[in-house]
Amino acid sequence: MNKLLFSGVLITTIFLVQFSSFAQSLPRLRRNMNYAQARTLLIRRGWRPVVNSEQVNNPNRSGVIDYLIKKGYPEVVDCSGTGLGLCLFQFRNARGQTLFVSTANNQPRQESTIYNWRVE
């Protein structure tokens, strides 16, 4: 009886650990993937946008950052003003890992696309 109970508890524990790991794993991100789609997948997997209150509360923020915040992306960290015009976004999971996603094509009438990402 004790062996059966122990086996049941062990199986349940393994399942819960694997399920929580799945919930915190990265979805399959791809370069040039639409940021809105990637963001939805990330949130479904348990990654939460890190609201950048410094940018959200900045009345003098740049036009691109203003556009992205108004579009519903308060996790925008910053955008470069030259070159590809990359923007950086930040997410965090329940385990404390931070995900940074950089995007291109961040102008109005364009769909932001993933350029790169990294987990720290």
Secondary structure, DSSP 8 states (H G I E B T S, - for coil): -HHHHHHHHHHHHHHHHHHHHHHHS-----TT-BHHHHHHHHHHTT-EE---HHHHT-TT--HHHHHHHHTT-TTEEEE-SSTT--EEEEEE-TTS-EEEEEEE--STTS--EEEEEEE-
